[in-house]
Amino acid sequence: MTEHHPEAVLSPSEQAAIRELLDADRQKTTARVAILSRDWDAIVESSAMSASDDEHDPEGTSTAFERAHVQELRDQALTHLADLDLAFDRLDDGTYGICAICGKHIAIERLMVRPATTTCVHCASRRR
């Protein structure tokens, strides 16, 4: 990574706006994790109550798919929570808004849409 840390990346008002976005996103994602965890528990409990096995039960494959789908969504939400926590850390240590690849500033417009992002648009498009 190229070190390129000119003047402050965000103004105090931009920092406050980003902090609000991160906080709202964290609250929403935490609620999503809770809902998905309840859904997961309900699927597991429902499966435990039935004595059928997934291989021979016509409903079994859809239950297995549903269980895997909910788990994947929950895993994604947990990863996003971790990304949000790291964004808060970067905001606190002054590195928020600096691209992790090229070291240049990330446009405020991108940060407002994707507050947990670590890359500028140029570097993000090159990674695809």
Phi, psi and omega in degrees: 000136177278130177279120182213080185244076175289205181311173183311137183288317183236144174287164178303322179290324176293320177300317179296318180296317179295317179301319178296317178298314180298317181296315179296318179296320179295317179297315179297316182291322177298318177296320179297318178299317180298316179296314181295325177294318176297318178299315179301311180300320180294319179295314181296316180296318179297319178294323181291330180287332180266142183271008183279160174251151184299328186291323186253350180270126179301332177274347186298317181294323178289327176293317179296318178297314180299316179299314180295321180294313179297319179298317180296316178298319179295316178300318178297318180294320178295321176296318179296320176301316178297319178297321178295318178299319177294324177296318175300317178300315179295323178297318181291324184265004175085007180259000180295138178088007177251126183298130180289345181261306185260345179081003179272169179292142173270133182302138181301327179298320178293317180297325180291329180274321182231076188296341179266003184296152178241001183229152173285169182299317182300310181291324178296321181288332178286334182283344183281000000 
